[in-house]
Amino acid sequence: MSVQVQLRRDVLANIQANHGAQGELFVSTDTNEIYIQDGATNGGFPANGRKMPFGSLAQIAVAESAGAGGETITTGGTVYTSAVQLPAGYKFIIGAGWLVKAAITGPTGTFNFGVTGSPTLFASGQSPSLTAGSTVIYGQNQLRWDASPVSLLLTSNTGNFTAGAIRFVVHYILLSPPAS
């Protein structure tokens, strides 16, 4: 007969607000991630990385737009600032892109895709399809450090946005040096 093992589980927001005993595992029911607890740190540490005894860390991470319909493009401007943010600190960016959820209208030419302070980080002067269902991924392979979180930016080089919805994604590895 098999034995069922059940771990502590809750939504990510509640896990991040609490801590468990050293070695205890928490399962996030809304993100399907496992967090290892150290007995003191709220939220613990995601199991998809490695934290060394003196604080060094390497952790695979993905930032993605929330909501079933993605993000509704703000109309009337040439720059759309996403709700998706890359965290402060060191990170090695692997790639970034999007899925168009509802056709993006208004601009008829090229786009830049980047982050606050570096609006062409991922792409400059590109002409991707903006029809519903189209996707794009831009490879990056860059180590980046930010003093504070930075937002994704989609900039039209040829006119204002008038409609559309999009789901952004960035794949990266969080890195940290020893803390002690």
Backbone hydrogen bonds, N-H to C=O, Kabsch-Sander energy under -0.5 kcal/mol:
donor,donor_aa,acceptor,acceptor_aa,energy
6,Q,4,Q,-0.5
8,R,25,L,-1.0
10,D,27,V,-2.0
14,N,11,V,-0.7
15,I,11,V,-1.9
16,Q,12,L,-2.8
17,A,13,A,-0.7
18,N,15,I,-1.5
23,G,37,Q,-3.1
24,E,21,A,-2.4
26,F,35,Y,-2.5
27,V,8,R,-2.6
28,S,33,E,-3.0
29,T,10,D,-2.3
29,T,27,V,-0.6
32,N,28,S,-1.5
35,Y,26,F,-2.8
36,I,45,F,-3.1
37,Q,24,E,-2.7
39,G,20,G,-0.7
42,N,40,A,-0.5
43,G,15,I,-0.9
43,G,18,N,-3.7
44,G,41,T,-1.5
45,F,36,I,-2.4
47,A,34,I,-2.9
49,G,46,P,-0.7
50,R,58,A,-2.6
52,M,56,S,-2.7
55,G,52,M,-2.1
57,L,176,S,-1.6
58,A,50,R,-1.7
59,Q,174,L,-2.0
60,I,48,N,-1.5
61,A,172,Y,-3.2
63,A,170,V,-2.4
65,S,168,F,-2.1
70,G,67,G,-1.3
71,E,166,I,-3.8
73,I,164,G,-2.6
76,G,161,F,-3.1
80,Y,154,L,-3.1
81,T,79,V,-0.5
82,S,80,Y,-0.6
82,S,152,L,-2.7
86,L,150,V,-2.9
89,G,146,D,-3.5
90,Y,175,L,-0.6
91,K,144,R,-2.3
92,F,173,I,-2.8
93,I,91,K,-0.7
93,I,142,Q,-3.0
94,I,171,H,-2.4
95,G,171,H,-1.5
96,A,138,Y,-2.2
97,G,169,V,-2.5
98,W,136,V,-1.9
99,L,167,R,-1.9
100,V,134,S,-2.8
101,K,99,L,-0.7
101,K,165,A,-1.8
102,A,165,A,-1.9
104,I,130,L,-2.3
105,T,103,A,-0.6
105,T,163,A,-2.0
108,T,158,T,-0.8
111,F,126,Q,-2.6
112,N,155,T,-2.3
113,F,123,A,-2.6
114,G,153,L,-2.2
115,V,118,S,-2.0
116,T,151,S,-1.9
118,S,115,V,-2.6
121,L,118,S,-2.0
122,F,113,F,-2.1
123,A,113,F,-2.1
126,Q,111,F,-2.3
133,G,100,V,-3.4
134,S,131,T,-2.1
136,V,98,W,-1.8
138,Y,96,A,-3.8
139,G,137,I,-0.5
140,Q,94,I,-2.6
141,N,93,I,-0.8
142,Q,93,I,-1.7
144,R,91,K,-3.0
146,D,89,G,-1.5
150,V,86,L,-1.9
152,L,84,V,-1.9
153,L,114,G,-3.0
154,L,80,Y,-2.4
155,T,112,N,-2.7
156,S,78,T,-3.3
157,N,110,T,-2.7
161,F,77,G,-2.8
162,T,105,T,-2.8
163,A,105,T,-1.1
165,A,102,A,-2.1
166,I,71,E,-2.4
167,R,99,L,-2.6
168,F,166,I,-0.5
169,V,97,G,-2.1
170,V,63,A,-2.2
171,H,95,G,-2.8
172,Y,61,A,-2.6
173,I,92,F,-2.1
174,L,59,Q,-3.2
175,L,90,Y,-2.0
176,S,57,L,-1.9
179,A,54,F,-3.3
180,S,54,F,-1.6
